[in-house]
Amino acid sequence: SKFNKLQRISAHKCFIDRIKKPESKRFLKKNSLYIEKSDIFVGLFYKNEIVQLIGLNRYKGKITINNCCSKLGIQIFGGLSKILEYIKSKFQPAQIEIFINNDFSDGNSFEKLGFKKKELLPYCFKIDVHDFHERCSDENGNILKCYTSGITRMVLDC
């Protein structure tokens, strides 16, 4: 972080467990800008507290990661790798894919884990200012349409 105020945690000190949908929604609402629909949530826990979460869907032998975020103010070393190994062993997918928002990441962390960049896609989303008033607003309280630098589809063949 710019101010060096992140708490750093090693994934070796954490354990992995599945997370129920209501708990995962609360975590994502506090710690992520995007909350995509997922069927399965896997979390990394430190001292019985969720510090990293991945939301995913399974379809025909493939897994799509929809959400991937850490608790605000916390950096986990090796967390992504540890959760991916859990996903591979638990669900045995032929392929794992993720869509990286280019405004926030270059996908480098996933490339280091073997993911390959496949395509750049445009991305537009809407924000309901009544639900996310602290993040985005307009003078009339309308739903805003927001554009990004696009998303990159990345794939890991298992």
ChimeraX attribute file (.defattr): number of C-alpha atoms within 10 A of each C-alpha:
attribute: neighborCount
match mode: 1-to-1
recipient: residues
	/A:1	9
	/A:2	5
	/A:3	5
	/A:4	7
	/A:5	9
	/A:6	13
	/A:7	11
	/A:8	11
	/A:9	16
	/A:10	12
	/A:11	22
	/A:12	12
	/A:13	11
	/A:14	20
	/A:15	17
	/A:16	18
	/A:17	14
	/A:18	14
	/A:19	18
	/A:20	13
	/A:21	15
	/A:22	8
	/A:23	11
	/A:24	21
	/A:25	19
	/A:26	10
	/A:27	20
	/A:28	22
	/A:29	12
	/A:30	10
	/A:31	18
	/A:32	15
	/A:33	13
	/A:34	15
	/A:35	16
	/A:36	12
	/A:37	13
	/A:38	18
	/A:39	11
	/A:40	17
	/A:41	22
	/A:42	22
	/A:43	25
	/A:44	25
	/A:45	18
	/A:46	18
	/A:47	9
	/A:48	9
	/A:49	12
	/A:50	21
	/A:51	24
	/A:52	27
	/A:53	27
	/A:54	24
	/A:55	25
	/A:56	22
	/A:57	15
	/A:58	15
	/A:59	8
	/A:60	8
	/A:61	11
	/A:62	17
	/A:63	22
	/A:64	18
	/A:65	20
	/A:66	21
	/A:67	21
	/A:68	20
	/A:69	18
	/A:70	21
	/A:71	17
	/A:72	14
	/A:73	13
	/A:74	15
	/A:75	18
	/A:76	21
	/A:77	13
	/A:78	12
	/A:79	24
	/A:80	21
	/A:81	15
	/A:82	16
	/A:83	21
	/A:84	15
	/A:85	12
	/A:86	15
	/A:87	17
	/A:88	15
	/A:89	10
	/A:90	9
	/A:91	12
	/A:92	15
	/A:93	19
	/A:94	13
	/A:95	16
	/A:96	23
	/A:97	20
	/A:98	22
	/A:99	21
	/A:100	23
	/A:101	20
	/A:102	16
	/A:103	10
	/A:104	10
	/A:105	11
	/A:106	13
	/A:107	20
	/A:108	11
	/A:109	12
	/A:110	18
	/A:111	14
	/A:112	10
	/A:113	12
	/A:114	14
	/A:115	21
	/A:116	16
	/A:117	19
	/A:118	12
	/A:119	11
	/A:120	16
	/A:121	14
	/A:122	11
	/A:123	14
	/A:124	11
	/A:125	10
	/A:126	10
	/A:127	18
	/A:128	15
	/A:129	17
	/A:130	12
	/A:131	10
	/A:132	13
	/A:133	12
	/A:134	8
	/A:135	10
	/A:136	15
	/A:137	16
	/A:138	10
	/A:139	5
	/A:140	7
	/A:141	12
	/A:142	12
	/A:143	16
	/A:144	14
	/A:145	10
	/A:146	11
	/A:147	11
	/A:148	13
	/A:149	14
	/A:150	16
	/A:151	22
	/A:152	21
	/A:153	18
	/A:154	20
	/A:155	21
	/A:156	18
	/A:157	12
	/A:158	12
